[in-house]
């Protein structure tokens, strides 16, 4: 009986440690000199509304990478916004990998830190201007207040929840109508991959660590 109790205790400890290790650490202090990051020159290029793509860590990211036929090594994306003169990344995350479910604004260094080395890709919508950028920032503030949960079913037709790319599609295409893609693309091709966000027909590549 004692041996069984010890085994159960060890299993629980391992589960707890795994949980703590896999949880998003965006609110923890970090030593940026030891971590993957964007240079100051790269950060100076960023503008509100820019799309930042990366490959994340963990089993979910690995599964996404295998399921999606991407041209780049990316599994997740967010949007650059300025909050209180500080660059943040607005992105939707599941509570299974984060301490917050749904939309969150994360410090850019932390977002990059949680990426595989040399996987950051930053793109900008063609013909975007300051008026559109301000509208994008307002949209992020709007969705932040709504506190919608993460869409674990990945149902792009359901506007009551959202996953990472669905949030951006909803803002760019549905709400602001500033992203118009070819009619030849099916909904699955649009919403179930990240390709549109680095397609040079619609976006300019600003930073590419995967060259």
N, C-alpha and C positions, 0 to 999 in steps of 0.2 A: 504493500500500500504506500509506503514511504517513497519507494522508487518511482511509482506512478505519479505521486504528488510532485516530486522533484522534476520529472520529465515535463509535466504540465507547466510547472513554473518556468522552466527553461524555454519552452515553446512560447509562452506568453511574453517573456523577455525579448526573444528574437523578433516576435511580431511587433512589439512596441518599438524596438530599435529600427526595424525596417520601415515602420510608419514614420518615425521621426526623420529618417534619412531621406525618404521619398517626398516628404512634405515640402512644399515650396518654402524657400528660406528668404523671401524678398524683404522681410522686415528685420532680418538679423544683420548685425554689423559684419563687414567683410574687409579684407585687405585687398584693395583693388590691384596692387602691384603684383599679386600672385594669380590674378584671375583674367580670364578672357574678357576683353572690353573693346569699346570703340575708342579711337584716339580723339584728342581734343579737336583736331582738324576735321575729323569725320563728324563729330557731334555738331560742329559749327555749320555743317551742310544741311542739317535736318530742319524740316519745316512742319508746321501743323498739317495733319492729314497724310503725311508720308506713311507708307506701309512698311513694316519691318517684319521679316520672316526669319525663322530659325528652325533648327532641329532641336527638339527638347530631349530630356532624359526620361528613362523609365519604360516600362512595358507598353504603355499606351502609345507612346511616340513610336516605338519600334513597330507596333502593329499598324499604325497609321501609315508609316513609311512603306510597309510591305503591301498595303491595300491600294495606295494611291500611286498612279504612274506619273510621278513628278519628274521634271527635267532637272530640278535642283534638289539637294539634300535638305528638304524642309518639311516640317510636320505641324507647324503652328505659326500664327501671325497676330500682330497687333497694329495699333495706329499711334503715331507720334502726336502728342498734344502738349501744349505748354500750360502748366498750372503753377501760379505764383512765381512766374519767371523760371520755373524748373521744368526740364524735359521729362515727361512721363510717357509710359506706354500703356494705352488703354487696350485691354484684351479680356476676353471671356475665358474663364478657367473653371474646371470642375472642382468641387470640394474634395474629390478623391485625391487630387494632387496639389491642392492649395488650402490655405487656411481661410479662404473666402470663396464662396460659390457665385458664379456669374461675373459681371463686369467688375474689373478692378483697375486702378491706376497705379502702376508700378514704376519705381525709379528705373531709369534706362540702364544704369550700370548693373542693377540687380537682374533685369530682364536678360541682358547679354550674358551675365554670369551663369544663368540657368540654361545656357545654350551650349551645344557641342561646339568645340573649337572650330573656327573657320567655316561656320554655317550661316552667319548673318548676311542677309540680303535686304537692302532698303530700296524701295521704289517710290515713284511719285506719279500721280495721275497726270497725263498729258493735258496741257492747256488749263491747269488749275490756276486760280488767282487768289488774292487775299480775301475777297468776298466769300468765295467758296470755302476757304480755309476757316474763316470765322464761323460759318454755318456748321461745318463739321465739328468744331469745338463745342458749339451749342448743343449739337446732337449727342455728343458724348456726355455732357452735363445732364441732358434730359434722361438718357438711359441709366446714368448713374443713380439718379433720384428714383427711378422706377424699380431698381433692385430686382430685375428679372433673373430667375435662376438659369443655370447652365442647361443647355438642351442635350441631355444624355441620349435622346433618341435620334439626334441629328436630323430632325424634321424641319427642313427649311420653309415649309408651308405654315408652320405654327409660329406666330409672332409673339406668343406669351413667354417663350424661352428662346435662348440663342446660344449657338456655339461660336467659336472664334471668327471664322470666315462669314458665317451667317450674319453676325452683327454688322460687319463692314458692308456686305451686300445690301443689308436693309438701309443703311445710312446713305451709301453711294448711289444705289440704283433706285430703291423704292421711295425713300423720303426726300432726297435732294435731286434725284434724276441727273446726276453728273457723270455716271458711268453707263455707257450704252455699248453693248457688245454685239457681235454678229448674231443674226437670227438663226444661223446654222448650228449654233451651240445648243445642246439639250440642257434642260435644267440640271440633270445629273452632272454634266460636264462643267457647268458653271459653279454649282454650289458644293459639289462633292470632291473638288480638287482645289488646289491653290494656284493653278497655272495662270489664270487670268491676271492675278496680281503681280506677275512678272512678265506678262506678255507685252512685248515692246510695241505692239499695235495700240496698246492702251496706256502703258506705263513706261516711264523712263527709269532705268536702273541708276541709282545715285551712289550706292555703296555695294560692292560685291566681294565678299570674302571667299567665294567659291570659284574664283577664276582659275 
